[in-house]
Amino acid sequence: MGASSAALRCAKRFFPEFQKNDAALVSGDKAVAEAAYKVAVKSVDQAALKGLLHKNNAARKKSSMTLKLNKLA
């Protein structure tokens, strides 16, 4: 299995966490958004640890999610 196949598998696996995080941010409920944020960040960290995402790419995704969460406050 090639690297691109592995990256696609990874993206399919943690894409729902991104959608849940965005939906929680849109809802405006800070508690729900924080819970969704923790799950999404964990998924990104796991993907970076396994080498499916570059560490800088993972950092950029986490930073973007953090900024969105902080704007909610």
PDB file of N, CA, C and O in Angstrom:
ATOM      1  N   MET A   1       0.854  -1.172   0.000  1.00  0.00           N
ATOM      2  CA  MET A   1       0.000   0.000   0.000  1.00  0.00           C
ATOM      3  C   MET A   1       0.899   1.233   0.000  1.00  0.00           C
ATOM      4  O   MET A   1       1.805   1.342   0.827  1.00  0.00           O
ATOM      5  N   GLY A   2       0.654   2.158  -0.920  1.00  0.00           N
ATOM      6  CA  GLY A   2       1.477   3.348  -1.055  1.00  0.00           C
ATOM      7  C   GLY A   2       1.180   4.389   0.000  1.00  0.00           C
ATOM      8  O   GLY A   2       0.204   4.297   0.744  1.00  0.00           O
ATOM      9  N   ALA A   3       2.040   5.371   0.041  1.00  0.00           N
ATOM     10  CA  ALA A   3       1.879   6.436   1.026  1.00  0.00           C
ATOM     11  C   ALA A   3       0.595   7.224   0.784  1.00  0.00           C
ATOM     12  O   ALA A   3      -0.068   7.649   1.730  1.00  0.00           O
ATOM     13  N   SER A   4       0.248   7.417  -0.497  1.00  0.00           N
ATOM     14  CA  SER A   4      -0.963   8.184  -0.771  1.00  0.00           C
ATOM     15  C   SER A   4      -2.205   7.433  -0.289  1.00  0.00           C
ATOM     16  O   SER A   4      -3.160   8.050   0.182  1.00  0.00           O
ATOM     17  N   SER A   5      -2.193   6.108  -0.406  1.00  0.00           N
ATOM     18  CA  SER A   5      -3.320   5.312   0.086  1.00  0.00           C
ATOM     19  C   SER A   5      -3.441   5.434   1.596  1.00  0.00           C
ATOM     20  O   SER A   5      -4.543   5.542   2.134  1.00  0.00           O
ATOM     21  N   ALA A   6      -2.305   5.417   2.271  1.00  0.00           N
ATOM     22  CA  ALA A   6      -2.317   5.538   3.724  1.00  0.00           C
ATOM     23  C   ALA A   6      -2.831   6.915   4.130  1.00  0.00           C
ATOM     24  O   ALA A   6      -3.589   7.034   5.093  1.00  0.00           O
ATOM     25  N   ALA A   7      -2.429   7.947   3.410  1.00  0.00           N
ATOM     26  CA  ALA A   7      -2.888   9.296   3.730  1.00  0.00           C
ATOM     27  C   ALA A   7      -4.395   9.412   3.532  1.00  0.00           C
ATOM     28  O   ALA A   7      -5.077  10.065   4.322  1.00  0.00           O
ATOM     29  N   LEU A   8      -4.912   8.788   2.489  1.00  0.00           N
ATOM     30  CA  LEU A   8      -6.358   8.818   2.258  1.00  0.00           C
ATOM     31  C   LEU A   8      -7.113   8.089   3.354  1.00  0.00           C
ATOM     32  O   LEU A   8      -8.163   8.548   3.806  1.00  0.00           O
ATOM     33  N   ARG A   9      -6.577   6.952   3.783  1.00  0.00           N
ATOM     34  CA  ARG A   9      -7.220   6.211   4.873  1.00  0.00           C
ATOM     35  C   ARG A   9      -7.264   7.071   6.119  1.00  0.00           C
ATOM     36  O   ARG A   9      -8.277   7.124   6.816  1.00  0.00           O
ATOM     37  N   CYS A  10      -6.157   7.743   6.393  1.00  0.00           N
ATOM     38  CA  CYS A  10      -6.067   8.591   7.574  1.00  0.00           C
ATOM     39  C   CYS A  10      -7.078   9.720   7.481  1.00  0.00           C
ATOM     40  O   CYS A  10      -7.804   9.989   8.437  1.00  0.00           O
ATOM     41  N   ALA A  11      -7.126  10.379   6.335  1.00  0.00           N
ATOM     42  CA  ALA A  11      -8.039  11.505   6.170  1.00  0.00           C
ATOM     43  C   ALA A  11      -9.486  11.050   6.363  1.00  0.00           C
ATOM     44  O   ALA A  11     -10.283  11.760   6.976  1.00  0.00           O
ATOM     45  N   LYS A  12      -9.821   9.888   5.848  1.00  0.00           N
ATOM     46  CA  LYS A  12     -11.178   9.379   6.011  1.00  0.00           C
ATOM     47  C   LYS A  12     -11.463   9.066   7.473  1.00  0.00           C
ATOM     48  O   LYS A  12     -12.599   9.193   7.930  1.00  0.00           O
ATOM     49  N   ARG A  13     -10.428   8.655   8.207  1.00  0.00           N
ATOM     50  CA  ARG A  13     -10.642   8.264   9.585  1.00  0.00           C
ATOM     51  C   ARG A  13     -10.889   9.469  10.483  1.00  0.00           C
ATOM     52  O   ARG A  13     -11.776   9.414  11.335  1.00  0.00           O
ATOM     53  N   PHE A  14     -10.128  10.568  10.320  1.00  0.00           N
ATOM     54  CA  PHE A  14     -10.336  11.664  11.256  1.00  0.00           C
ATOM     55  C   PHE A  14     -11.103  12.838  10.667  1.00  0.00           C
ATOM     56  O   PHE A  14     -11.270  13.858  11.336  1.00  0.00           O
ATOM     57  N   PHE A  15     -11.572  12.718   9.433  1.00  0.00           N
ATOM     58  CA  PHE A  15     -12.393  13.778   8.852  1.00  0.00           C
ATOM     59  C   PHE A  15     -13.685  14.002   9.638  1.00  0.00           C
ATOM     60  O   PHE A  15     -14.082  15.155   9.810  1.00  0.00           O
ATOM     61  N   PRO A  16     -14.359  12.961  10.122  1.00  0.00           N
ATOM     62  CA  PRO A  16     -15.578  13.209  10.913  1.00  0.00           C
ATOM     63  C   PRO A  16     -15.307  14.040  12.168  1.00  0.00           C
ATOM     64  O   PRO A  16     -16.177  14.796  12.599  1.00  0.00           O
ATOM     65  N   GLU A  17     -14.122  13.913  12.758  1.00  0.00           N
ATOM     66  CA  GLU A  17     -13.805  14.707  13.938  1.00  0.00           C
ATOM     67  C   GLU A  17     -13.733  16.190  13.577  1.00  0.00           C
ATOM     68  O   GLU A  17     -14.146  17.042  14.364  1.00  0.00           O
ATOM     69  N   PHE A  18     -13.209  16.500  12.386  1.00  0.00           N
ATOM     70  CA  PHE A  18     -13.172  17.891  11.952  1.00  0.00           C
ATOM     71  C   PHE A  18     -14.578  18.432  11.749  1.00  0.00           C
ATOM     72  O   PHE A  18     -14.879  19.563  12.131  1.00  0.00           O
ATOM     73  N   GLN A  19     -15.442  17.613  11.142  1.00  0.00           N
ATOM     74  CA  GLN A  19     -16.816  18.047  10.925  1.00  0.00           C
ATOM     75  C   GLN A  19     -17.537  18.270  12.253  1.00  0.00           C
ATOM     76  O   GLN A  19     -18.282  19.239  12.402  1.00  0.00           O
ATOM     77  N   LYS A  20     -17.317  17.377  13.213  1.00  0.00           N
ATOM     78  CA  LYS A  20     -17.952  17.526  14.523  1.00  0.00           C
ATOM     79  C   LYS A  20     -17.433  18.773  15.226  1.00  0.00           C
ATOM     80  O   LYS A  20     -18.190  19.485  15.886  1.00  0.00           O
ATOM     81  N   ASN A  21     -16.120  19.034  15.078  1.00  0.00           N
ATOM     82  CA  ASN A  21     -15.531  20.215  15.691  1.00  0.00           C
ATOM     83  C   ASN A  21     -16.124  21.485  15.085  1.00  0.00           C
ATOM     84  O   ASN A  21     -16.481  22.410  15.814  1.00  0.00           O
ATOM     85  N   ASP A  22     -16.231  21.535  13.772  1.00  0.00           N
ATOM     86  CA  ASP A  22     -16.807  22.707  13.109  1.00  0.00           C
ATOM     87  C   ASP A  22     -18.273  22.891  13.487  1.00  0.00           C
ATOM     88  O   ASP A  22     -18.721  24.016  13.709  1.00  0.00           O
ATOM     89  N   ALA A  23     -19.015  21.799  13.562  1.00  0.00           N
ATOM     90  CA  ALA A  23     -20.431  21.884  13.925  1.00  0.00           C
ATOM     91  C   ALA A  23     -20.584  22.396  15.359  1.00  0.00           C
ATOM     92  O   ALA A  23     -21.489  23.179  15.647  1.00  0.00           O
ATOM     93  N   ALA A  24     -19.718  21.961  16.238  1.00  0.00           N
ATOM     94  CA  ALA A  24     -19.782  22.411  17.630  1.00  0.00           C
ATOM     95  C   ALA A  24     -19.450  23.900  17.730  1.00  0.00           C
ATOM     96  O   ALA A  24     -20.037  24.620  18.538  1.00  0.00           O
ATOM     97  N   LEU A  25     -18.510  24.353  16.907  1.00  0.00           N
ATOM     98  CA  LEU A  25     -18.161  25.769  16.918  1.00  0.00           C
ATOM     99  C   LEU A  25     -19.325  26.620  16.406  1.00  0.00           C
ATOM    100  O   LEU A  25     -19.593  27.700  16.933  1.00  0.00           O
ATOM    101  N   VAL A  26     -20.007  26.128  15.381  1.00  0.00           N
ATOM    102  CA  VAL A  26     -21.135  26.863  14.810  1.00  0.00           C
ATOM    103  C   VAL A  26     -22.288  26.926  15.809  1.00  0.00           C
ATOM    104  O   VAL A  26     -23.016  27.917  15.866  1.00  0.00           O
ATOM    105  N   SER A  27     -22.447  25.865  16.591  1.00  0.00           N
ATOM    106  CA  SER A  27     -23.547  25.839  17.554  1.00  0.00           C
ATOM    107  C   SER A  27     -23.366  26.885  18.650  1.00  0.00           C
ATOM    108  O   SER A  27     -24.345  27.360  19.225  1.00  0.00           O
ATOM    109  N   GLY A  28     -22.115  27.245  18.939  1.00  0.00           N
ATOM    110  CA  GLY A  28     -21.853  28.270  19.939  1.00  0.00           C
ATOM    111  C   GLY A  28     -21.741  27.739  21.355  1.00  0.00           C
ATOM    112  O   GLY A  28     -21.506  28.519  22.278  1.00  0.00           O
ATOM    113  N   ASP A  29     -21.897  26.451  21.557  1.00  0.00           N
ATOM    114  CA  ASP A  29     -21.788  25.854  22.890  1.00  0.00           C
ATOM    115  C   ASP A  29     -20.329  25.560  23.186  1.00  0.00           C
ATOM    116  O   ASP A  29     -19.737  24.662  22.587  1.00  0.00           O
ATOM    117  N   LYS A  30     -19.749  26.314  24.107  1.00  0.00           N
ATOM    118  CA  LYS A  30     -18.313  26.209  24.383  1.00  0.00           C
ATOM    119  C   LYS A  30     -17.930  24.835  24.932  1.00  0.00           C
ATOM    120  O   LYS A  30     -16.883  24.301  24.568  1.00  0.00           O
ATOM    121  N   ALA A  31     -18.752  24.261  25.793  1.00  0.00           N
ATOM    122  CA  ALA A  31     -18.427  22.961  26.382  1.00  0.00           C
ATOM    123  C   ALA A  31     -18.380  21.866  25.321  1.00  0.00           C
ATOM    124  O   ALA A  31     -17.469  21.038  25.313  1.00  0.00           O
ATOM    125  N   VAL A  32     -19.353  21.867  24.440  1.00  0.00           N
ATOM    126  CA  VAL A  32     -19.392  20.877  23.361  1.00  0.00           C
ATOM    127  C   VAL A  32     -18.225  21.099  22.409  1.00  0.00           C
ATOM    128  O   VAL A  32     -17.609  20.142  21.940  1.00  0.00           O
ATOM    129  N   ALA A  33     -17.921  22.367  22.122  1.00  0.00           N
ATOM    130  CA  ALA A  33     -16.821  22.697  21.214  1.00  0.00           C
ATOM    131  C   ALA A  33     -15.481  22.246  21.796  1.00  0.00           C
ATOM    132  O   ALA A  33     -14.626  21.748  21.063  1.00  0.00           O
ATOM    133  N   GLU A  34     -15.294  22.415  23.092  1.00  0.00           N
ATOM    134  CA  GLU A  34     -14.040  21.992  23.721  1.00  0.00           C
ATOM    135  C   GLU A  34     -13.886  20.480  23.678  1.00  0.00           C
ATOM    136  O   GLU A  34     -12.788  19.974  23.447  1.00  0.00           O
ATOM    137  N   ALA A  35     -14.971  19.760  23.897  1.00  0.00           N
ATOM    138  CA  ALA A  35     -14.915  18.299  23.843  1.00  0.00           C
ATOM    139  C   ALA A  35     -14.587  17.826  22.427  1.00  0.00           C
ATOM    140  O   ALA A  35     -13.764  16.928  22.246  1.00  0.00           O
ATOM    141  N   ALA A  36     -15.225  18.426  21.430  1.00  0.00           N
ATOM    142  CA  ALA A  36     -14.963  18.058  20.033  1.00  0.00           C
ATOM    143  C   ALA A  36     -13.538  18.427  19.633  1.00  0.00           C
ATOM    144  O   ALA A  36     -12.894  17.709  18.868  1.00  0.00           O
ATOM    145  N   TYR A  37     -13.055  19.539  20.150  1.00  0.00           N
ATOM    146  CA  TYR A  37     -11.688  19.991  19.873  1.00  0.00           C
ATOM    147  C   TYR A  37     -10.663  18.974  20.386  1.00  0.00           C
ATOM    148  O   TYR A  37      -9.699  18.652  19.692  1.00  0.00           O
ATOM    149  N   LYS A  38     -10.878  18.479  21.594  1.00  0.00           N
ATOM    150  CA  LYS A  38      -9.943  17.509  22.177  1.00  0.00           C
ATOM    151  C   LYS A  38      -9.873  16.241  21.339  1.00  0.00           C
ATOM    152  O   LYS A  38      -8.791  15.694  21.127  1.00  0.00           O
ATOM    153  N   VAL A  39     -11.016  15.775  20.865  1.00  0.00           N
ATOM    154  CA  VAL A  39     -11.059  14.562  20.037  1.00  0.00           C
ATOM    155  C   VAL A  39     -10.350  14.809  18.703  1.00  0.00           C
ATOM    156  O   VAL A  39      -9.590  13.959  18.239  1.00  0.00           O
ATOM    157  N   ALA A  40     -10.593  15.961  18.091  1.00  0.00           N
ATOM    158  CA  ALA A  40      -9.986  16.274  16.798  1.00  0.00           C
ATOM    159  C   ALA A  40      -8.473  16.416  16.922  1.00  0.00           C
ATOM    160  O   ALA A  40      -7.733  15.937  16.062  1.00  0.00           O
ATOM    161  N   VAL A  41      -8.010  17.068  17.978  1.00  0.00           N
ATOM    162  CA  VAL A  41      -6.572  17.237  18.180  1.00  0.00           C
ATOM    163  C   VAL A  41      -5.901  15.884  18.418  1.00  0.00           C
ATOM    164  O   VAL A  41      -4.798  15.641  17.927  1.00  0.00           O
ATOM    165  N   LYS A  42      -6.552  15.022  19.157  1.00  0.00           N
ATOM    166  CA  LYS A  42      -6.004  13.691  19.400  1.00  0.00           C
ATOM    167  C   LYS A  42      -5.860  12.924  18.085  1.00  0.00           C
ATOM    168  O   LYS A  42      -4.857  12.245  17.868  1.00  0.00           O
ATOM    169  N   SER A  43      -6.849  13.031  17.219  1.00  0.00           N
ATOM    170  CA  SER A  43      -6.789  12.344  15.934  1.00  0.00           C
ATOM    171  C   SER A  43      -5.650  12.872  15.070  1.00  0.00           C
ATOM    172  O   SER A  43      -4.952  12.098  14.414  1.00  0.00           O
ATOM    173  N   VAL A  44      -5.463  14.185  15.070  1.00  0.00           N
ATOM    174  CA  VAL A  44      -4.373  14.788  14.294  1.00  0.00           C
ATOM    175  C   VAL A  44      -3.021  14.337  14.858  1.00  0.00           C
ATOM    176  O   VAL A  44      -2.111  13.995  14.103  1.00  0.00           O
ATOM    177  N   ASP A  45      -2.900  14.340  16.172  1.00  0.00           N
ATOM    178  CA  ASP A  45      -1.644  13.905  16.804  1.00  0.00           C
ATOM    179  C   ASP A  45      -1.329  12.455  16.467  1.00  0.00           C
ATOM    180  O   ASP A  45      -0.178  12.119  16.187  1.00  0.00           O
ATOM    181  N   GLN A  46      -2.328  11.604  16.490  1.00  0.00           N
ATOM    182  CA  GLN A  46      -2.109  10.195  16.168  1.00  0.00           C
ATOM    183  C   GLN A  46      -1.673  10.028  14.721  1.00  0.00           C
ATOM    184  O   GLN A  46      -0.797   9.215  14.426  1.00  0.00           O
ATOM    185  N   ALA A  47      -2.276  10.788  13.820  1.00  0.00           N
ATOM    186  CA  ALA A  47      -1.911  10.706  12.402  1.00  0.00           C
ATOM    187  C   ALA A  47      -0.476  11.180  12.190  1.00  0.00           C
ATOM    188  O   ALA A  47       0.261  10.599  11.394  1.00  0.00           O
ATOM    189  N   ALA A  48      -0.085  12.228  12.897  1.00  0.00           N
ATOM    190  CA  ALA A  48       1.281  12.741  12.780  1.00  0.00           C
ATOM    191  C   ALA A  48       2.277  11.746  13.371  1.00  0.00           C
ATOM    192  O   ALA A  48       3.368  11.554  12.834  1.00  0.00           O
ATOM    193  N   LEU A  49       1.899  11.124  14.464  1.00  0.00           N
ATOM    194  CA  LEU A  49       2.780  10.151  15.109  1.00  0.00           C
ATOM    195  C   LEU A  49       3.034   8.941  14.217  1.00  0.00           C
ATOM    196  O   LEU A  49       4.133   8.387  14.203  1.00  0.00           O
ATOM    197  N   LYS A  50       2.012   8.540  13.478  1.00  0.00           N
ATOM    198  CA  LYS A  50       2.139   7.390  12.577  1.00  0.00           C
ATOM    199  C   LYS A  50       2.782   7.756  11.246  1.00  0.00           C
ATOM    200  O   LYS A  50       3.047   6.885  10.418  1.00  0.00           O
ATOM    201  N   GLY A  51       3.030   9.044  11.043  1.00  0.00           N
ATOM    202  CA  GLY A  51       3.664   9.481   9.808  1.00  0.00           C
ATOM    203  C   GLY A  51       2.699   9.694   8.662  1.00  0.00           C
ATOM    204  O   GLY A  51       3.129   9.849   7.519  1.00  0.00           O
ATOM    205  N   LEU A  52       1.414   9.705   8.936  1.00  0.00           N
ATOM    206  CA  LEU A  52       0.433   9.914   7.881  1.00  0.00           C
ATOM    207  C   LEU A  52       0.237  11.389   7.590  1.00  0.00           C
ATOM    208  O   LEU A  52      -0.204  11.756   6.501  1.00  0.00           O
ATOM    209  N   LEU A  53       0.561  12.233   8.549  1.00  0.00           N
ATOM    210  CA  LEU A  53       0.587  13.683   8.361  1.00  0.00           C
ATOM    211  C   LEU A  53       1.966  14.178   8.765  1.00  0.00           C
ATOM    212  O   LEU A  53       2.556  13.674   9.721  1.00  0.00           O
ATOM    213  N   HIS A  54       2.478  15.160   8.041  1.00  0.00           N
ATOM    214  CA  HIS A  54       3.737  15.778   8.439  1.00  0.00           C
ATOM    215  C   HIS A  54       3.505  16.544   9.730  1.00  0.00           C
ATOM    216  O   HIS A  54       2.411  17.060   9.959  1.00  0.00           O
ATOM    217  N   LYS A  55       4.525  16.623  10.574  1.00  0.00           N
ATOM    218  CA  LYS A  55       4.335  17.272  11.869  1.00  0.00           C
ATOM    219  C   LYS A  55       3.951  18.743  11.724  1.00  0.00           C
ATOM    220  O   LYS A  55       3.190  19.261  12.542  1.00  0.00           O
ATOM    221  N   ASN A  56       4.462  19.423  10.698  1.00  0.00           N
ATOM    222  CA  ASN A  56       4.093  20.823  10.491  1.00  0.00           C
ATOM    223  C   ASN A  56       2.648  20.947  10.015  1.00  0.00           C
ATOM    224  O   ASN A  56       1.950  21.889  10.389  1.00  0.00           O
ATOM    225  N   ASN A  57       2.203  20.010   9.199  1.00  0.00           N
ATOM    226  CA  ASN A  57       0.819  19.993   8.737  1.00  0.00           C
ATOM    227  C   ASN A  57      -0.109  19.781   9.938  1.00  0.00           C
ATOM    228  O   ASN A  57      -1.139  20.444  10.061  1.00  0.00           O
ATOM    229  N   ALA A  58       0.259  18.868  10.801  1.00  0.00           N
ATOM    230  CA  ALA A  58      -0.547  18.609  11.999  1.00  0.00           C
ATOM    231  C   ALA A  58      -0.582  19.844  12.892  1.00  0.00           C
ATOM    232  O   ALA A  58      -1.631  20.189  13.436  1.00  0.00           O
ATOM    233  N   ALA A  59       0.554  20.505  13.043  1.00  0.00           N
ATOM    234  CA  ALA A  59       0.609  21.708  13.874  1.00  0.00           C
ATOM    235  C   ALA A  59      -0.271  22.810  13.295  1.00  0.00           C
ATOM    236  O   ALA A  59      -0.935  23.535  14.036  1.00  0.00           O
ATOM    237  N   ARG A  60      -0.274  22.934  11.972  1.00  0.00           N
ATOM    238  CA  ARG A  60      -1.099  23.952  11.325  1.00  0.00           C
ATOM    239  C   ARG A  60      -2.585  23.664  11.549  1.00  0.00           C
ATOM    240  O   ARG A  60      -3.361  24.577  11.832  1.00  0.00           O
ATOM    241  N   LYS A  61      -2.976  22.405  11.423  1.00  0.00           N
ATOM    242  CA  LYS A  61      -4.375  22.033  11.641  1.00  0.00           C
ATOM    243  C   LYS A  61      -4.793  22.317  13.090  1.00  0.00           C
ATOM    244  O   LYS A  61      -5.871  22.857  13.337  1.00  0.00           O
ATOM    245  N   LYS A  62      -3.935  21.950  14.035  1.00  0.00           N
ATOM    246  CA  LYS A  62      -4.260  22.165  15.445  1.00  0.00           C
ATOM    247  C   LYS A  62      -4.329  23.660  15.766  1.00  0.00           C
ATOM    248  O   LYS A  62      -5.194  24.100  16.523  1.00  0.00           O
ATOM    249  N   SER A  63      -3.417  24.427  15.190  1.00  0.00           N
ATOM    250  CA  SER A  63      -3.414  25.862  15.423  1.00  0.00           C
ATOM    251  C   SER A  63      -4.690  26.503  14.894  1.00  0.00           C
ATOM    252  O   SER A  63      -5.277  27.367  15.545  1.00  0.00           O
ATOM    253  N   SER A  64      -5.108  26.080  13.724  1.00  0.00           N
ATOM    254  CA  SER A  64      -6.330  26.611  13.128  1.00  0.00           C
ATOM    255  C   SER A  64      -7.538  26.292  14.001  1.00  0.00           C
ATOM    256  O   SER A  64      -8.393  27.147  14.229  1.00  0.00           O
ATOM    257  N   MET A  65      -7.601  25.062  14.485  1.00  0.00           N
ATOM    258  CA  MET A  65      -8.722  24.678  15.348  1.00  0.00           C
ATOM    259  C   MET A  65      -8.704  25.461  16.657  1.00  0.00           C
ATOM    260  O   MET A  65      -9.756  25.853  17.164  1.00  0.00           O
ATOM    261  N   THR A  66      -7.504  25.691  17.208  1.00  0.00           N
ATOM    262  CA  THR A  66      -7.374  26.423  18.463  1.00  0.00           C
ATOM    263  C   THR A  66      -7.831  27.860  18.301  1.00  0.00           C
ATOM    264  O   THR A  66      -8.533  28.395  19.158  1.00  0.00           O
ATOM    265  N   LEU A  67      -7.429  28.491  17.191  1.00  0.00           N
ATOM    266  CA  LEU A  67      -7.858  29.872  16.948  1.00  0.00           C
ATOM    267  C   LEU A  67      -9.371  29.982  16.844  1.00  0.00           C
ATOM    268  O   LEU A  67      -9.969  30.916  17.378  1.00  0.00           O
ATOM    269  N   LYS A  68      -9.990  29.025  16.156  1.00  0.00           N
ATOM    270  CA  LYS A  68     -11.447  29.042  16.027  1.00  0.00           C
ATOM    271  C   LYS A  68     -12.122  28.868  17.378  1.00  0.00           C
ATOM    272  O   LYS A  68     -13.126  29.518  17.669  1.00  0.00           O
ATOM    273  N   LEU A  69     -11.559  27.978  18.209  1.00  0.00           N
ATOM    274  CA  LEU A  69     -12.120  27.755  19.536  1.00  0.00           C
ATOM    275  C   LEU A  69     -11.983  28.998  20.410  1.00  0.00           C
ATOM    276  O   LEU A  69     -12.910  29.359  21.134  1.00  0.00           O
ATOM    277  N   ASN A  70     -10.827  29.649  20.339  1.00  0.00           N
ATOM    278  CA  ASN A  70     -10.603  30.834  21.155  1.00  0.00           C
ATOM    279  C   ASN A  70     -11.481  32.008  20.739  1.00  0.00           C
ATOM    280  O   ASN A  70     -11.829  32.843  21.574  1.00  0.00           O
ATOM    281  N   LYS A  71     -11.845  32.084  19.461  1.00  0.00           N
ATOM    282  CA  LYS A  71     -12.738  33.151  19.005  1.00  0.00           C
ATOM    283  C   LYS A  71     -14.147  32.958  19.561  1.00  0.00           C
ATOM    284  O   LYS A  71     -14.910  33.916  19.687  1.00  0.00           O
ATOM    285  N   LEU A  72     -14.480  31.722  19.890  1.00  0.00           N
ATOM    286  CA  LEU A  72     -15.815  31.411  20.423  1.00  0.00           C
ATOM    287  C   LEU A  72     -16.001  32.009  21.813  1.00  0.00           C
ATOM    288  O   LEU A  72     -17.113  32.375  22.193  1.00  0.00           O
ATOM    289  N   ALA A  73     -14.923  32.105  22.561  1.00  0.00           N
ATOM    290  CA  ALA A  73     -14.994  32.564  23.953  1.00  0.00           C
ATOM    291  C   ALA A  73     -15.403  34.008  24.118  1.00  0.00           C
ATOM    292  O   ALA A  73     -15.495  34.498  25.244  1.00  0.00           O
TER     293      ALA A  73
END
